[in-house]
C-alpha cells in the first residue's frame, strides 16, 4: 500500500471512529453528508469571493490558514460520504481522469478553457 493510500485509509478509519464515538452514524446519511459538503464548499468559496485572481494566489498567513480549514472540512465530509456509500474516491478519481483525458485531448484542449463539447 502506498503512503498516500495508507494515509487515506487512516483518515477514513479516524472519521468512522470519530462518528461512532459520538453516535453520529444516524445523522451521516448520504443526503446529510452531501448537504454538509455543499455548505463547506460554499464556505471555502466565500474566502475567495471578492479577491482578484492575483490576490487569490497571494494569500496572507491568516487567509491561508482559513482556506486550509475549509479544505479540511470539504475533504472530511467527502471522505465520510464516500465511506458511507462504499465508494473508493481514489479509484473514482482515477477513472474520472481517464474520462476527462478522452473528453479533453491535449491537441484540442491545450491552452484553452472551453468545455469538451465546444472544442
Number of C-alpha atoms within 10 A of each C-alpha: 7 7 8 9 11 11 12 15 14 12 16 17 14 12 17 17 14 13 16 12 10 8 11 13 14 8 11 17 15 15 11 13 20 17 13 18 21 15 14 21 17 14 19 20 13 12 15 16 11 10 12 10 9 8 11 15 10 11 14 10 9 9 14 14 12 14 19 13 15 19 15 14 19 21 16 18 22 18 22 25 22 19 17 15 10 9 13 11 15 12 10 11 11 11 12 12 12 11 11 12 12 11 15 17 12 10 7 12 16 10 8 8 9 12 10 13 7 7 12
